[in-house]
């Protein structure tokens, strides 16, 4: 995994305002085994265009998946098609941990967060800090090969230790700054 590859995951459509510090931290966590990463094909550009056409023509109503442009809505429909389980709870565009994820599947101690298209890198760690979140999936816009990929991030064995240490160090630095006042 390289910085450029991570940038293309988080900013698959529009790469202005790249948060390189968060990209670097994510890359470090993957390389150190604190974050696990898996890449899978979920769909293709034909299905993406099919959903865009159906949304544009009004054949698919989007009131229950509202939020984002037409391409973003098409990615959400792809995610719903592939991840929705019978009788499983799905939340769309609801507040969770200070963010508004595109889709939340599951409940209690078994949550999967799905973000479609461009996604702020800090969300991966922000979501995975929660014990109930098992993975975050980013579904990118179609690539040059006409495929749509799901980028799956999950907790590595040392992520909790890393986050605890990071928070402790940050708190100690803040206390030092406040003592100097």
Helices and strands as residue ranges (DSSP letters): H 3-10, H 20-31, E 35-44, H 45-56, G 63-65, H 70-83, E 90-96, E 99-107, E 110-116, H 122-128, E 133-139, E 147-155, H 159-179
